[in-house]
Amino acid sequence: MLEVKQVHVAFKNQLLLQNASFTVEDASITCLVAPNGTGKTALLNVICGLLPSKTGGIKCNGISLRSKRRAFLHQLFFVQNADDLFANLTVKDHLRYVKKMWQSRIDIARVLTQVELTTSQNKQIQQLSLDKKQQLLLAMAIVSDAPVVLMDEPLNGLDVEATQKFEQIFMSLREQGKTLLIASHQLDSVGRVSDKILFLKEQQILTVENLGQDIATQYAEMYLI
């Protein structure tokens, strides 16, 4: 379980979230939704300790980021932007690194097959298209075997078929007991995979259960009307 309580998020002197609180339940998919520039990525960075929060607290499976940072970070894996990949390293190099750092027992060859990267495993990142880089980021999350996975716009650059494949993997990870927090503007996908949606608005977070409602209409009513 991921618990965020009374967290203050600011970036470049702009207040993005004030006293924000929410919980991401075990074995669930929660989607973080808001217009661009309103703080989705900043919030993920705060949760991972990459940006500071002067107030509140964050716990992952009962472990506090503030008091037990190393143990906290071992509980989660943050799928960052593809630009953060190492251009001169190969796909397999990245997966080996993740497996070692997270002390994982996941079989890399199986994951390469699962995300359809077997034929690209020895290619350098600079040789990959955006969709292949997105596949690698997902593969890294799987290989980490972390109980909590954070993803920032993992569907960017994917066609319809690849998006459906990613959604199937998300739901498979949930069935395995993994907890996912996904920032996404792909509202159709959000509606298909999420158990709960976190809307960011006016520096607050509104938690909404996904009961099969039209997410695009709900988004429009919240931000566009």
C-alpha positions in Angstrom: 0.0 0.0 0.0 1.2 3.5 -0.9 0.1 6.2 1.6 0.5 9.9 0.9 -0.5 12.3 3.7 -0.6 16.1 3.7 2.1 16.5 1.1 3.0 19.9 -0.3 4.3 19.9 -3.9 6.0 22.9 -5.5 8.2 23.2 -8.6 10.1 26.2 -9.8 8.4 28.4 -7.2 4.9 27.3 -8.4 2.6 25.6 -5.9 1.1 22.5 -7.5 -0.4 20.6 -4.6 -1.2 21.7 -1.1 -1.8 19.2 1.8 -2.5 16.4 -0.7 -3.5 13.0 0.7 -4.5 9.7 -0.9 -4.0 6.0 -0.6 -3.2 3.5 -3.4 -4.4 0.1 -2.3 -2.5 -3.2 -2.7 -3.1 -5.1 -5.9 -4.8 -2.3 -7.6 -4.3 0.1 -10.6 -4.7 3.8 -9.8 -4.5 6.4 -12.5 -3.3 10.0 -12.0 -5.1 12.4 -14.3 -4.9 16.1 -14.9 -4.0 18.6 -17.7 -0.4 18.9 -18.6 1.6 21.1 -16.4 -0.5 20.7 -13.3 1.8 18.5 -11.3 1.5 14.8 -12.2 5.2 14.2 -12.8 6.2 16.4 -9.9 4.0 14.4 -7.6 5.6 11.1 -8.8 9.0 12.7 -8.2 8.0 13.7 -4.7 6.7 10.2 -3.9 10.1 8.7 -5.0 12.1 11.3 -3.1 13.4 13.0 -6.2 11.7 16.3 -5.2 11.4 17.4 -1.5 8.1 17.8 0.3 8.5 20.1 3.4 5.3 18.8 4.9 3.4 15.5 5.4 4.6 12.0 5.0 4.8 9.2 2.5 4.8 5.5 3.3 5.1 2.4 1.1 4.0 -0.8 2.7 4.4 0.8 6.1 7.9 2.1 5.5 8.5 5.8 5.7 10.4 7.7 3.0 11.5 10.3 5.5 12.9 7.9 8.2 13.9 4.8 6.2 14.6 6.1 2.7 16.7 3.1 1.4 14.1 0.5 2.5 11.3 2.6 1.2 12.9 3.0 -2.3 13.4 -0.8 -2.5 9.7 -1.2 -2.3 8.9 0.6 -5.5 10.1 1.2 -9.0 9.5 4.4 -10.9 9.3 4.1 -14.6 10.7 7.5 -15.6 10.8 9.2 -19.0 12.6 7.4 -21.8 15.0 10.3 -22.0 16.6 9.0 -18.7 17.7 5.8 -20.4 21.5 5.4 -21.1 22.0 6.0 -24.8 25.1 3.8 -25.2 23.8 0.8 -23.1 21.7 -2.0 -24.6 18.2 -3.1 -23.7 19.7 -6.1 -21.9 22.2 -4.0 -20.0 19.4 -2.0 -18.5 17.5 -5.1 -17.4 20.6 -6.7 -15.9 21.2 -3.5 -13.9 17.6 -3.4 -12.6 17.7 -7.1 -11.6 20.9 -6.6 -9.7 19.9 -3.4 -7.9 16.5 -4.7 -6.9 17.9 -8.2 -6.0 15.2 -9.7 -8.2 14.8 -13.3 -9.3 12.7 -12.5 -12.4 13.9 -14.2 -15.6 15.0 -11.5 -18.0 14.6 -13.8 -21.1 10.9 -14.4 -20.1 10.3 -10.6 -19.7 11.9 -9.8 -23.1 9.5 -12.3 -24.7 6.5 -10.9 -22.7 7.1 -7.3 -23.9 8.3 -8.3 -27.4 11.8 -7.1 -27.1 13.8 -10.3 -27.7 15.0 -9.2 -31.1 16.1 -5.8 -29.7 17.8 -7.0 -26.6 21.3 -6.2 -27.8 20.5 -2.9 -29.4 21.7 0.3 -27.8 19.0 2.7 -26.6 20.0 5.3 -29.2 19.0 2.8 -31.9 15.5 2.3 -30.5 12.2 3.9 -31.6 10.0 5.6 -28.9 7.7 2.6 -28.7 10.6 0.2 -28.1 11.9 2.5 -25.3 8.5 2.4 -23.7 8.5 -1.3 -23.9 11.9 -1.3 -22.2 10.6 0.9 -19.4 7.8 -1.5 -18.8 10.2 -4.5 -18.9 12.4 -2.8 -16.3 9.4 -2.4 -14.0 8.6 -6.1 -14.4 12.2 -7.2 -13.8 12.5 -5.1 -10.7 9.7 -7.3 -9.1 9.0 -4.3 -6.9 5.6 -4.5 -5.1 4.7 -0.9 -6.1 5.3 0.5 -9.6 4.9 4.1 -10.7 4.7 5.0 -14.3 4.6 8.4 -16.0 2.7 8.4 -19.3 3.8 4.8 -20.3 1.5 4.8 -23.3 3.1 7.7 -25.1 4.1 6.8 -28.7 2.2 3.5 -28.8 -0.2 2.4 -31.5 -3.5 0.8 -30.7 -2.2 -2.8 -30.7 0.8 -1.9 -28.4 -1.5 0.0 -26.1 -3.8 -3.0 -25.7 -0.7 -5.2 -25.0 0.4 -2.8 -22.2 -3.1 -2.7 -20.7 -3.0 -6.5 -20.6 0.3 -6.5 -18.8 -0.9 -3.8 -16.3 -3.8 -6.0 -15.4 -1.6 -9.1 -15.2 0.7 -7.3 -12.8 -2.4 -6.4 -10.7 -3.4 -10.1 -10.7 0.0 -11.0 -9.4 -0.5 -8.6 -6.4 1.4 -5.6 -7.8 0.3 -2.1 -7.0 0.4 0.4 -9.9 0.2 4.2 -9.9 0.0 5.4 -13.5 0.0 9.1 -14.7 -1.8 9.2 -18.0 -3.8 11.4 -20.3 -5.0 8.4 -22.3 -8.6 8.5 -20.9 -9.9 5.5 -22.8 -7.1 3.4 -21.3 -7.7 4.9 -17.9 -11.3 3.8 -18.1 -10.4 0.3 -19.1 -7.7 -0.5 -16.5 -8.1 1.7 -13.4 -9.7 0.7 -10.1 -9.4 4.3 -8.9 -8.7 7.7 -10.5 -6.9 10.6 -8.8 -7.8 13.9 -10.4 -5.5 16.9 -9.7 -7.4 20.1 -9.5 -6.9 23.4 -7.7 -3.9 22.1 -5.8 -5.9 19.2 -4.4 -6.5 15.5 -5.2 -10.0 14.2 -5.8 -10.3 10.4 -5.5 -12.9 8.8 -7.7 -13.8 5.1 -7.9 -14.0 3.7 -11.5 -17.5 2.3 -11.7 -17.6 2.2 -15.5 -18.5 5.8 -16.0 -17.4 7.8 -19.0 -14.0 9.1 -17.9 -13.7 11.5 -20.9 -17.0 13.2 -19.9 -15.9 13.4 -16.3 -12.6 14.9 -17.3 -14.4 17.5 -19.4 -16.8 18.4 -16.6 -13.9 18.8 -14.2 -11.4 20.8 -16.4 -13.0 22.1 -19.5 -16.5 23.4 -18.6 
